[in-house]
């Protein structure tokens, strides 16, 4: 999978020795830049813009996110609790399948609760009625599958054949939309405007008959709005046209776009050896710290990588043979003690870390490249590893 992010920005001059290793370092100035862009699109288009916590849930910067956006979208009870405790604005919750014991609290805390199927919505009708009788106010949404694939990798495409995400739009009936206030679709992954426009062109005629009874339409996430080459002016025009066409409130839920190019993962070479090529074992693990490197797969950008020279294969300290990050031409070469950093690691990497094989979790740092203030937000000890196992 090819990612078009990886711009070093102010990190090009950041002294990597100022932080622990491994460590995530998030630039609050870069976050502000992204949030201003999202807020500008929101204001010009007249829509609602939410931050997807599934991609970036560093709640230390929740006040900053809340300053610019209209709220957050969550993926289940724990993220909903995190949102209610730390963020202001709306909370939209979608889960592929809710547990009955979780739903009352989700209904109490959320402004929009989106179901993955009409069947699940119908099964939880008693809980919905009971929650409303108790004073909770919320909208009900239904996620639909436009049945139009745009993803580069099927594993990340909610419209891939036999996808469990969203109700197939060609099966939608009047009865399915009884008690439903809005429709949600999320079909993109790190993409720009053209795939969204093509998806809407396919979807709009299929839902046109129900627009009069809908209050809102949520276009989901996967929109790389803050990337430098994104067609933002065209997006504003497109969103205005959808709003006029449907008469509905329009929502977007960017995740990556909030933290795009706003964070790095700092590591250290622990050992260097030769086995047909230069190899380096690092304290950064693909499987523990950047699992998308293996799952997508993709190659993260290295800060300061050279265009020419002998590559070194970087891999993690775990016993997994496939714990390989990639081949890189490192500035200054790779010897024990060498510091390095991977770019664009604030989103998804931070939320997906594990302690497989007893590999330590990276500490979390907040830097402001405009003031050069640097704060260690969180360090993890071996107790964090121990306490999650028994």
C-alpha positions in Angstrom: 0.0 0.0 0.0 1.4 3.4 -1.0 1.1 6.3 1.4 1.5 9.8 0.1 2.3 11.3 3.5 5.7 11.5 5.1 6.6 15.2 4.9 9.2 15.9 7.7 8.1 19.5 8.3 9.7 20.9 11.5 10.9 17.4 12.5 13.8 17.9 10.0 15.5 20.0 12.6 14.4 18.1 15.7 17.2 16.7 17.9 16.2 13.0 18.3 18.4 12.7 21.4 16.0 14.9 23.4 13.5 12.1 23.9 13.5 8.5 25.0 13.9 5.6 22.6 11.5 4.4 21.4 9.2 7.4 21.6 6.3 8.9 19.8 6.7 12.7 19.4 3.7 14.7 18.3 4.0 18.3 17.1 1.1 20.4 18.4 1.9 23.1 15.9 1.4 20.6 13.1 -1.9 19.5 14.7 -3.1 23.1 14.8 -2.2 23.4 11.1 -4.3 20.4 10.2 -7.2 21.4 12.4 -7.3 24.9 10.9 -7.5 23.4 7.5 -10.4 21.1 8.5 -12.2 23.9 10.3 -11.8 26.1 7.2 -13.3 23.4 4.9 -16.1 22.9 7.5 -16.9 26.6 7.6 -16.9 27.2 3.9 -18.9 24.2 3.1 -21.4 24.6 6.0 -21.0 21.0 7.3 -20.1 19.3 10.5 -16.5 18.0 11.0 -15.7 15.3 13.5 -12.4 13.7 14.6 -12.2 9.9 14.4 -10.7 8.7 17.7 -10.0 5.3 16.1 -7.1 6.9 14.2 -5.9 9.4 16.8 -7.0 9.4 20.4 -4.2 11.2 22.2 -6.5 12.8 24.7 -3.8 15.0 26.0 -4.5 17.2 23.0 -8.3 16.9 23.3 -8.7 20.6 24.2 -6.9 21.5 20.9 -9.1 19.2 18.8 -12.2 20.5 20.6 -11.2 24.1 19.8 -11.5 23.6 16.1 -13.8 20.7 15.3 -17.5 19.9 16.1 -16.8 16.7 18.1 -15.6 13.2 17.7 -16.7 9.9 16.3 -16.1 6.7 18.3 -16.2 3.0 17.7 -17.6 1.5 20.9 -18.1 2.0 24.6 -14.5 2.6 25.6 -13.9 5.3 23.0 -17.3 6.8 23.8 -16.3 7.0 27.5 -12.9 8.6 26.5 -14.8 11.1 24.3 -17.3 12.1 27.0 -14.5 12.5 29.6 -12.1 14.6 27.5 -13.7 16.1 24.4 -16.4 18.7 23.9 -19.0 18.8 21.1 -20.9 16.0 19.5 -20.2 12.3 19.9 -21.1 10.0 17.1 -20.8 6.3 17.8 -20.7 3.5 15.3 -19.8 -0.2 16.0 -20.1 -3.1 13.6 -22.0 -4.9 16.4 -22.9 -3.7 19.8 -23.0 -5.7 23.0 -26.3 -5.4 24.8 -24.6 -4.5 28.1 -22.7 -1.7 26.5 -25.5 0.0 24.6 -27.3 1.8 27.5 -24.2 3.8 28.3 -23.5 4.5 24.6 -27.0 5.7 24.1 -26.7 8.0 27.1 -23.4 9.6 26.0 -23.8 9.8 22.2 -25.6 12.3 20.0 -25.7 9.9 17.1 -25.8 6.1 17.5 -25.2 4.3 14.2 -26.1 0.7 13.6 -24.5 -1.6 11.1 -27.7 -3.4 10.1 -31.5 -2.9 10.3 -31.7 -6.2 12.2 -29.5 -5.0 15.0 -31.4 -1.7 15.2 -34.7 -3.7 15.5 -33.2 -6.0 18.2 -32.3 -3.1 20.4 -35.6 -1.2 20.1 -36.4 -1.9 23.7 -33.1 -0.4 24.9 -33.5 2.6 22.7 -37.1 3.2 24.0 -36.0 2.8 27.6 -33.0 5.2 27.2 -35.2 7.8 25.7 -37.8 7.4 28.4 -35.1 8.0 30.9 -34.3 11.4 29.3 -31.5 10.6 26.8 -31.7 12.3 23.4 -29.9 10.9 20.4 -30.4 10.2 16.7 -30.3 6.8 15.2 -28.2 6.2 12.1 -27.7 3.3 9.7 -24.5 2.5 8.0 -24.9 1.5 4.4 -22.6 -0.2 1.9 -22.7 1.6 -1.5 -21.4 -1.6 -3.1 -18.8 0.6 -5.0 -15.2 -0.4 -4.3 -12.5 2.3 -4.4 -9.9 0.9 -2.0 -6.4 0.2 -3.1 -6.2 -2.9 -0.8 -9.2 -5.1 -0.3 -8.4 -5.6 3.4 -9.0 -1.9 3.9 -11.9 -1.5 1.6 -15.4 -1.6 3.3 -16.9 -2.2 -0.1 -14.9 -5.3 -0.9 -16.9 -8.4 -1.8 -18.6 -10.0 1.2 -17.8 -7.0 3.5 -19.5 -7.1 6.9 -19.3 -3.3 7.2 -22.6 -1.5 6.3 -25.9 -2.8 5.0 -25.9 -3.4 1.3 -27.8 -0.4 -0.2 -29.5 -2.6 -2.9 -31.3 -4.4 0.0 -32.6 -1.2 1.7 -36.4 -1.0 2.1 -38.8 1.5 3.6 -39.2 -0.5 6.7 -35.4 -0.6 7.3 -35.5 3.2 7.7 -38.3 3.4 10.2 -36.9 5.3 13.2 -33.7 6.2 11.3 -32.6 9.8 11.3 -29.5 9.6 9.1 -27.3 7.4 6.8 -23.6 6.8 7.2 -21.1 5.4 4.7 -17.4 5.1 5.0 -15.6 3.7 1.9 -12.3 5.5 1.6 -8.8 5.0 3.0 -6.1 7.7 2.6 -7.8 9.0 -0.5 -8.7 12.3 -2.2 -11.8 13.8 -3.7 -12.3 11.8 -6.9 -13.1 8.5 -5.2 -15.6 10.2 -3.0 -17.3 11.9 -6.0 -17.5 8.5 -7.8 -19.0 6.8 -4.7 -21.6 9.5 -4.3 -22.5 9.3 -8.0 -23.3 5.6 -7.5 -25.0 6.0 -4.2 -27.2 9.1 -4.6 -29.8 7.6 -7.0 -30.2 4.6 -4.7 -31.1 6.7 -1.6 -32.9 9.6 -3.3 -36.4 8.3 -2.5 -35.7 8.5 1.3 -33.9 11.9 1.4 -37.1 13.7 2.6 -37.2 11.7 5.8 -33.5 11.9 6.6 -31.9 14.6 8.8 -28.2 14.0 8.1 -25.8 12.1 5.9 -22.4 11.1 7.3 -19.7 10.7 4.6 -17.4 8.8 7.1 -13.6 9.0 7.1 -10.6 8.2 4.9 -10.4 11.7 3.5 -6.8 13.0 3.3 -8.1 16.6 3.4 -5.0 18.1 5.0 -2.6 16.6 2.5 -1.0 19.4 0.5 -2.3 18.2 -2.9 -5.9 17.5 -1.8 -8.4 19.4 -3.9 -9.9 21.4 -1.0 -11.7 24.1 -3.0 -13.4 21.4 -5.1 -14.3 19.5 -2.0 -16.0 22.6 -0.5 -18.1 23.0 -3.8 -18.9 19.3 -3.8 -20.1 19.3 -0.1 -22.2 22.4 -0.8 -23.8 20.6 -3.7 -24.6 17.5 -1.7 -26.1 19.6 1.0 -28.3 21.4 -1.5 -29.2 18.2 -3.3 -30.2 16.3 -0.2 -31.5 19.0 2.2 -29.6 17.1 4.9 -26.9 18.1 7.4 -23.6 16.7 6.1 -20.9 15.2 8.4 -17.4 14.1 7.7 -15.2 12.1 10.1 -11.5 12.5 9.2 -9.1 10.5 11.3 -5.6 10.5 9.6 -6.2 14.0 8.3 -6.2 15.3 11.9 -2.7 14.1 12.7 -1.3 13.8 9.2 2.5 14.4 9.3 2.2 15.6 12.9 4.2 12.9 14.6 7.3 10.7 14.4 8.4 7.5 16.0 12.0 7.8 17.3 14.2 4.6 17.6 17.7 3.4 18.1 19.8 0.8 16.3 20.7 -1.9 18.9 22.9 -4.1 16.7 24.2 -4.2 13.2 25.2 -7.4 11.3 25.6 -8.8 7.8 23.7 -11.7 6.1 23.9 -11.1 2.4 23.1 -7.4 3.1 23.4 -4.9 5.9 21.0 -5.6 8.7 20.1 -3.6 11.8 18.0 -4.7 14.9 16.2 -1.7 16.4 14.1 -1.0 19.4 11.2 -0.2 17.1 9.1 -3.2 16.2 6.9 -3.3 13.2 4.6 -5.9 14.8 4.4 -4.1 18.2 4.7 -0.4 17.2 3.7 -0.1 13.5 1.5 -3.1 12.7 0.2 -1.6 9.5 3.7 -2.0 8.1 3.0 -5.7 8.1 -0.8 -5.7 7.7 -1.3 -3.2 4.9 1.6 -3.6 4.0 3.3 -0.3 3.6 6.8 1.3 3.9 7.0 4.2 6.4 9.1 7.1 5.4 12.5 7.5 7.2 13.5 11.0 8.4 16.5 12.1 6.3 16.7 9.0 4.1 19.2 9.3 1.3 18.4 8.7 -2.3 21.5 6.7 -3.1 23.8 4.3 -1.1 23.8 0.8 0.3 20.5 -0.1 2.0 20.2 -1.6 5.4 17.3 -3.7 6.4 15.7 -2.5 9.6 13.9 -5.0 11.9 12.5 -5.1 15.4 13.8 -6.9 18.5 11.0 -9.4 18.7 11.3 -13.1 17.8 8.9 -12.8 14.9 10.8 -13.5 11.7 8.6 -11.1 9.8 9.2 -8.2 12.2 10.8 -6.3 9.4 10.2 -2.6 8.7 12.0 -2.2 5.4 15.2 -1.4 3.5 16.6 2.1 4.0 19.6 4.2 3.0 20.3 5.7 6.4 22.2 9.0 6.8 25.5 8.2 8.5 24.9 4.4 8.2 23.5 2.1 10.8 25.7 1.3 13.8 24.8 0.5 17.3 23.5 3.6 19.1 22.4 5.4 15.9 19.1 7.3 16.4 16.6 7.6 13.6 12.9 8.3 13.2 10.0 7.3 11.0 7.6 10.0 9.8 3.8 10.3 10.0 3.4 8.0 12.9 0.9 9.9 15.1 -2.2 8.3 13.6 -3.0 4.6 13.8 0.5 3.6 15.0 -0.1 5.1 18.4 -3.5 3.4 18.9 -2.3 0.0 17.6 0.7 -0.6 19.8 1.1 -3.9 21.6 3.6 -5.5 24.0 4.0 -8.8 22.2 7.1 -10.6 23.2 7.6 -8.2 26.1 8.7 -5.4 23.7 8.4 -2.1 25.6 5.8 0.5 24.5 7.1 3.8 23.2 6.8 6.8 25.5 4.7 9.7 24.3 6.0 13.2 23.9 4.3 16.5 22.9 6.5 19.1 21.2 5.5 22.5 19.9 7.7 23.3 16.9 6.8 27.0 17.2 7.9 27.5 20.8 10.2 24.4 21.1 8.5 23.4 24.3 8.8 19.7 24.9 6.8 17.6 27.4 6.9 13.9 28.2 3.2 13.0 28.4 3.5 9.3 29.3 6.1 6.7 29.9 5.2 3.0 30.2 6.9 0.6 32.6 7.0 -3.2 32.7 4.0 -3.0 35.0 1.9 -2.0 32.0 3.0 -5.2 30.3 2.4 -7.3 33.5 -1.0 -5.9 34.4 -2.7 -6.6 31.1 -1.9 -10.3 31.2 -3.3 -11.4 34.6 
